[in-house]
Amino acid sequence: MTGEDWAGVVGAGGVFLLLIVVVWQVAATWRARMLAAREEQYRRLAAKYAELLEDNVELHRRTLEELTQARASIVSMEKMMRSIE
């Protein structure tokens, strides 16, 4: 092989190596963007879950208040009915 042949082989190898590096970097960039997007979705999901949890706690508190009032009313009616007897 002559010097020109070796130059061609080395040049072709360099081009292939460059293409491999470019493809590798594009894939790494794409993967990083996908991970960032997934992380943002998880953040939004966590925020929505926290909001729903707060709503659920508030509904539970209201239900307990209403149950307490109903019990008090029942006790009051029982006392009134016993006093009538």
C-alpha positions in Angstrom: 0.0 0.0 0.0 1.2 3.4 -0.8 1.0 6.5 1.3 -2.1 7.7 -0.6 -3.9 4.5 0.2 -3.1 4.8 3.9 -4.3 8.4 3.8 -7.6 7.3 2.2 -8.0 4.5 4.8 -7.3 6.9 7.7 -9.5 9.6 6.2 -12.4 7.1 5.7 -11.9 5.8 9.2 -11.9 9.4 10.5 -15.2 10.2 8.7 -16.8 7.1 10.1 -15.6 7.9 13.6 -17.0 11.4 13.2 -20.3 10.1 12.1 -20.4 7.7 15.0 -19.7 10.5 17.5 -22.3 12.8 15.9 -25.0 10.1 16.0 -24.0 9.2 19.6 -24.3 12.8 20.7 -27.6 13.3 18.9 -29.0 10.2 20.7 -27.7 11.4 24.1 -29.2 14.8 23.6 -32.6 13.2 22.6 -32.5 10.9 25.6 -31.7 13.9 27.9 -34.7 15.8 26.5 -37.0 12.8 27.0 -35.8 12.4 30.6 -36.4 16.1 31.3 -39.9 15.9 29.8 -40.7 12.9 31.9 -39.4 14.6 35.0 -41.7 17.6 34.2 -44.7 15.3 33.8 -43.9 13.7 37.2 -43.7 17.1 38.8 -47.1 18.1 37.4 -48.5 14.7 38.5 -47.2 15.2 42.0 -48.6 18.7 42.2 -52.0 17.5 41.1 -51.9 14.6 43.6 -51.1 17.1 46.4 -54.0 19.3 45.3 -56.4 16.3 45.3 -55.1 15.2 48.6 -55.8 18.6 50.1 -59.3 18.5 48.6 -59.9 15.0 50.1 -58.7 16.1 53.5 -61.1 19.1 53.4 -64.0 16.8 52.3 -63.2 14.5 55.2 -63.1 17.4 57.6 -66.6 18.6 56.4 -68.0 15.1 56.6 -66.8 14.7 60.2 -68.4 18.0 61.1 -71.7 17.1 59.6 -71.6 13.7 61.3 -70.8 15.4 64.6 -73.8 17.7 64.1 -76.0 14.8 63.2 -75.0 13.0 66.3 -75.7 16.0 68.5 -79.1 16.4 66.9 -79.9 12.8 67.5 -78.8 13.0 71.1 -80.9 16.1 71.5 -84.0 14.4 70.0 -83.5 11.4 72.3 -83.4 13.6 75.3 -86.5 15.4 74.2 -88.3 12.1 73.6 -87.3 10.7 77.0 -88.5 13.9 78.7 -91.9 13.5 76.9 -92.4 9.9 78.1 
